[in-house]
Amino acid sequence: MGASKYGDMPVNDFRKFGHELVDLMADYFENIENYPVLSQVQPGDIKKQLAAAPPEEGEDFNAIMNDLSKVIMPGVTHWNHPNFHAYFASTSSAPGIFADFVSSAFNANGMLWRTCPSSTELERQVLNWLRDMIGLDERFWGIVYDTASVSTMHAIAAARENIMEYKVREKGMTGSGIPKLRLYTSEHAHSSIEKGVIALGLGMEGTRKIKADKDFKMIPSELEKAVIEDIQNGWLPFCVVATIGTTSTTSFDPVDEIAPICKKYNLWLHIDGAYGGVAPIVPEMKYVIKGCEQADSFVVNPHKWLFVPVDLSAFYTTKPDVLKRAFSLVADYLKTAEDSQVENLMDYGVQLGRRFRSLKLWFVIRYFGRKGLEERIREHIRLAHDFAGWIDGHKYFERLAPVPFSTVCFRAVPRDNMNADEINEFNEKLMNEINAEGKIFISHTKLNGVFTLRFVVTGIRTGEIHVEKAKEVFDNALRKYLK
Ligand SMILES: *Cc1c(COP(=O)(O)O)cnc(C)c1O
């Protein structure tokens, strides 16, 4: 069995293998807890099992499926495993997986309205749903990009375009005579912000990091001081990025105090809510986005904590016209008769071609419902708080940051007479041994020089029994040393 001479796989084979593939995925989910969460392979192990050259003749699809299980599977770190507690665990839900499947079958490229009206119009509607669920107002217009890094880069490009008196779009950074630009973000902000600044040609010096307080939140008075100082020294401040749920500790910056400073100095305010931005779907979490209605743009990743398969980042701005001004460049072959009546989403970013991503957010929101998503996020927050409480009551663990969302930062201090370096080394070793065992997977950060363990609950398959199992894993690992 194979491809017909010139065409694709025969439809009957597609049907047969499609069913088998769904069975394979269902078996995977049924048995997922039997796999080590963190792949146990060594560098190069997978590559050496792969053919050095592509096959000359087409192969039986069964052979491909076999190698998927035999060769690829051991090198997969199981993000969908309920005991994946590292980074921010992105998990995919069944409706999201189905939507990805369908999206590939349609293979519609939504660059123009005409090239897939459903893609453009569904994207508008489903992003309005998400916006309303989060609690942003209807001035926020949304677009789907692949990742938060790319969303934020677009925000920074729009912020630069928003400075009208220099013609950066026409003349570029050097030709426009624009003073050196400065963007401000907290010392705990994600690296994607600096990367965006670098990509846009503003250099490493284009980002100024603002000090955070003891709860890891940007200090607004430090921000204003930096802006004033920079203006005096000939810089042109243009943008502030505040974070709702920082990557290390999930702290959230006081946006309601930062926004007036942005207004006063005419700075674009972008909010990085890649992880924490979905939390306000839970009504009692709405307080974390206080002040965000004054922002110019906002990014949230449904692929992070809303059970949509990687990748789907939702970018919102109250100034889509500025974003369009920064990027729109319409070649003759892309002009259509209905241009004046429709949105062509290629106009709002770097990419031309666009995958039909909104389908998976639509499937997920419809299948679980707003309330179902609210309940899941609330349960994750509850489980993380339960874990934090366990840490607080533990003789040998101590917590290192507040827990506003579903991430706990802590470390072990097994003996009183250890110095700072010894405690750091101990915790690094503890983490590596726990991860090598494969029962759970955690990650780390450094907070003021302190090696910090991070325990995250964001997975759709994670329940109370998994958090209980994790506690056991920590206790057992610790016991080995205390003996
Ligand atoms: C994960 C994360 C990002 C980067 O997200 P990508 O979609 O992987 O680019 C940016 N900011 C924060 C706060 C994050 O947690």
The ligand as an SDF file (V2000), in Angstrom:
LIG
                    3D

 15 15  0  0  0  0  0  0  0  0999 V2000
    6.1420   31.9180   28.3320 C   0  0  0  0  0  0  0  0  0  0  0  0
    6.2490   33.3620   28.4480 C   0  0  0  0  0  0  0  0  0  0  0  0
    6.6220   34.1480   27.3510 C   0  0  0  0  0  0  0  0  0  0  0  0
    7.0470   33.5480   26.0390 C   0  0  0  0  0  0  0  0  0  0  0  0
    6.0200   32.8310   25.4400 O   0  0  0  0  0  0  0  0  0  0  0  0
    6.1950   32.1920   23.9970 P   0  0  0  0  0  0  0  0  0  0  0  0
    4.7930   32.0270   23.5200 O   0  0  0  0  0  0  0  0  0  0  0  0
    6.8800   30.8810   24.2050 O   0  0  0  0  0  0  0  0  0  0  0  0
    6.9900   33.0980   23.1520 O   0  0  0  0  0  0  0  0  0  0  0  0
    6.6520   35.5130   27.5090 C   0  0  0  0  0  0  0  0  0  0  0  0
    6.3310   36.0930   28.6820 N   0  0  0  0  0  0  0  0  0  0  0  0
    5.9640   35.3770   29.7550 C   0  0  0  0  0  0  0  0  0  0  0  0
    5.6200   36.0750   31.0410 C   0  0  0  0  0  0  0  0  0  0  0  0
    5.9150   33.9900   29.6780 C   0  0  0  0  0  0  0  0  0  0  0  0
    5.5650   33.2730   30.7500 O   0  0  0  0  0  0  0  0  0  0  0  0
  1  2  1  0
  2  3  1  0
  2 14  2  0
  3  4  1  0
  3 10  2  0
  4  5  1  0
  5  6  1  0
  6  7  2  0
  6  8  1  0
  6  9  1  0
 10 11  1  0
 11 12  2  0
 12 13  1  0
 12 14  1  0
 14 15  1  0
M  END
$$$$
